[in-house]
Every structure is written in C-alpha cells, then in structure tokens.
C-alpha cells in the first residue's frame, strides 16, 4: 500500500517554520495523521500555511483626525 503525504519535518521545511510550530498548527487545524508513523495528507500543507496565531489580535489604531478649522469667536 502506497500512501502519499508529508511528515511534520517535511511540512516544516516546505513552510520555512520550525517542527514545533508545524506540529502546533496541525493540532490547531484539527488535522490527524494518516498513519501511526505520523504522515499527514498532502492537503495539510495548504491548510496550515496561514493559521493565525493564538491570542487576541492587536487593536486597530484609529487614523488621526485632521484638525478641523473652528470659526473664531469675535471679541465684544
């Protein structure tokens, strides 16, 4: 039986990230290995390519308001 797939190290090398990061992304994405030897399906590569990091996303900084020209009050 021939199974096509990737090991965690092959996925990590392809993505240019560490073994640990790749393993965590696979867990986060809920992708299970195909075999006991930890071979993942070829579709796993695209599935974990852009997995967002954990935690709260940074706040979006509001754009600075342009100072509005207020009409000057006339002195009495």
Phi, psi and omega in degrees: 000129179251128180243128177265133180176190184231150169274169179300319181295321178295319177296317180298316180296319181295322182273345181074032179234173183284163177301314183297317179296317179297316180299316180295320179296321177296319178295315181298319181283351178074026181269124181264149177291154180282327183229170175298332182282013178059063174248125182257153179295155181300331181292344180296329181302310180288328183294328183254002183303317185235046178288127180292152178291163180278163179100178183282136177291153180295150179291145176279125180282129179291148178289140180296135179286144176281136180297129179273145180280109179272138177293136180281142179278140180281138178283146181266000000 
